[in-house]
Amino acid sequence: MKRPLVTCPMCQKQAQLEEVLTAQSNQNVIYTCPSCHFTLRNIYTSKG
């Protein structure tokens, strides 16, 4: 099964979804790029 790739909006490098997203208990999602360490917090999801 193919794993989805996510492209960093800053450096354009790609990484696998499970490497870059962190789900928190309050239903917030945090994106962190493993290459440039760009972080995006409070990503809107269908759950909240």
N, C-alpha and C positions, 0 to 999 in steps of 0.2 A: 504494500500500500504506500502511495506517495504521501509524503508529509508536506504540508503547506509551507511556503516560504513567505517571509515578510521582508519588505524593503524599507530600509531606514530613510526617513524623509530628509535627513541631514547629509549623510555620506553616501547614500544609495547602495550600500552593501546589503546583501541578503543573508538571512539566517532562518533556521527552522523556527516555526511558531512556538514550540515548547521551550526554546532557548531564550526567547525575548519577552514573553508575556508572563506576568505574575498576577494571579488573582488574589484579592484580599477578602477577608471575611465580610467586609461591609459592601461587597459586590463591586468595588472599584477594581479596575485593571490598570496595571502599570507596564509600559513598554520601556525596555532598556536595550540599547544597541550594544552588542558585545564588541564591536569594532571601535566606535567613537565615543561610547558611553552616553550618548544622547538619551534623555529620559523624558517620557511623556506620561503624565499622571491623570487620573480620573477620566479614563476613556469611557465614553458612553457605550453601554451594551443594552441589549433588549431586556435584560433583567433589571436594569436600573442605571 
